Amino acid sequence: MIVPVLKITDTVKPIQVEAPVSGAQNRFRQLWAIDPSLRFLNHGSYGAVPREVTAYRASLLERMERDAVRFYKVDLEKLMDEWRIVLSDFVGCQPYDMAPMPNATVAIATVLHNTQWNVGDEVVLTDHEYMSGVNELRRLETSHGVKLVFAPVEYPMRDAAQVRHAVLERLTNKTKMVMVSQITSATSLIFPVEEIVKECNRRGIECLVDGTHAVGQMPVNVRAMNPTYFVGSGHKWLSSPKGTGFLYVAPHKQEGFRPLALSSRGHKIRPERALFLRDFDYVGTDDYTKILSMTAAIRFFETVVDGGWKTTMDANHRLVMQGRDLLVKRLANFGFAASAPDAANGTMTTLILPEPAGDLAKRGTQYDDALQDRLVEMHQCVIPIWRLSCDNRRVLRISGQLYNTIEEYAALADALEEELTMEARGQMDGQMSRVVA
Ligand SMILES: Cc1ncc(COP(=O)(O)O)c(C=O)c1O
């Protein structure tokens, strides 16, 4: 017997998004398990899973543990097909062109290792691409003689034309592939991938679109974009459990396209189901309840928010732009300025930070920068602070999600003012009081 899977509550009255969102009014926060003492302004790194989605996953785990053999042998393929139908509707493609993935890193590596490389083949990529893809390409540089051609994109960004121009002018008859983000990670920029893909298709160049950050930040339509490959993430802006993603492979590339590791089912002949589907349905024993819960996350925003995904994306964009304006106004004397036109940001944005004075630049960190440690430890503000891989400038990134409030960005401005003033003087006030987990 199959235990019915819990449905996301249909009885909940959709919650209206208020603008500007203030702490007292925010009714979304309680729907997430986030530590109430934190100003959690970093949905972009690992997302945050709503309680209802966690409950749905728990029901799937229960179902799996009642009869694990049935779950893996009989139910899994059917559940994967349901997953394909819901997700493909969300990102605008055919269900059977999608493969489940544990994350974008593996999805990108799967594409790169399914490509026939010849010595001297060139891959054009911007200098804002995420490092996991760049690292995998560097490996191919050594093993297969692939050449990386970087298209520099000026930052702060003026307009999208600059990105299109930088990429397209580097295409040659040696270009085998273009790898480009729809929204960049450290710099939060929306890139004009549609126009880049169009030109690649015209010239017969493969295009790998990294949509890790785009899915859930902005409407995505893979069919209209028509790339060779599209990589998406579940655990960022879809708010699915950690360890979820997907890969779209254009139909003409699916034959012979296989996972990085073949499962014990990989040799079986089953004419009724394409090998592309079977290979990725099951890649060995794993906890597939994570990926299957992506459908619940999509449904959560559709049903819990009055106006569904469109309202969610619009409200999050507005909120993060308000947060940025507040920071820029309050911290103008530290050089804070918008780094892109509003239309080039989705639901996160990045700001360039000043350098600390004296020896403070050499402080150790548990995260990526000592200032990030200070913000968490002393001010309960969770945001990432990094150095850009293109030119080593120090930046911070803020996200906006339904559970955030404008007061949280104001508290971040207070915290930054205090910390940057001390940094400018080359001082550090007090020590960390506890180890940050
Ligand atoms: C643009 C981009 N691509 C790929 C990745 C890798 O994602 P994951 O950690 O899910 O593998 C990230 C992660 O932040 C990203 O921002």
The ligand as an SDF file (V2000), in Angstrom:
LIG
                    3D

 16 16  0  0  0  0  0  0  0  0999 V2000
   25.8620   31.1110  -10.4980 C   0  0  0  0  0  0  0  0  0  0  0  0
   26.1180   29.8740   -9.6850 C   0  0  0  0  0  0  0  0  0  0  0  0
   26.3990   28.7290  -10.3050 N   0  0  0  0  0  0  0  0  0  0  0  0
   26.6220   27.5850   -9.6260 C   0  0  0  0  0  0  0  0  0  0  0  0
   26.5810   27.5450   -8.2490 C   0  0  0  0  0  0  0  0  0  0  0  0
   26.8200   26.2600   -7.5130 C   0  0  0  0  0  0  0  0  0  0  0  0
   25.6880   25.9170   -6.8130 O   0  0  0  0  0  0  0  0  0  0  0  0
   25.6540   24.6480   -5.8400 P   0  0  0  0  0  0  0  0  0  0  0  0
   26.3910   25.0270   -4.5990 O   0  0  0  0  0  0  0  0  0  0  0  0
   24.2160   24.4100   -5.6290 O   0  0  0  0  0  0  0  0  0  0  0  0
   26.3020   23.5260   -6.5480 O   0  0  0  0  0  0  0  0  0  0  0  0
   26.3050   28.7280   -7.5490 C   0  0  0  0  0  0  0  0  0  0  0  0
   26.2740   28.7490   -6.0770 C   0  0  0  0  0  0  0  0  0  0  0  0
   26.1350   29.7240   -5.4300 O   0  0  0  0  0  0  0  0  0  0  0  0
   26.0650   29.9210   -8.2880 C   0  0  0  0  0  0  0  0  0  0  0  0
   25.8140   31.0710   -7.6730 O   0  0  0  0  0  0  0  0  0  0  0  0
  1  2  1  0
  2  3  1  0
  2 15  2  0
  3  4  2  0
  4  5  1  0
  5  6  1  0
  5 12  2  0
  6  7  1  0
  7  8  1  0
  8  9  2  0
  8 10  1  0
  8 11  1  0
 12 13  1  0
 12 15  1  0
 13 14  2  0
 15 16  1  0
M  END
$$$$
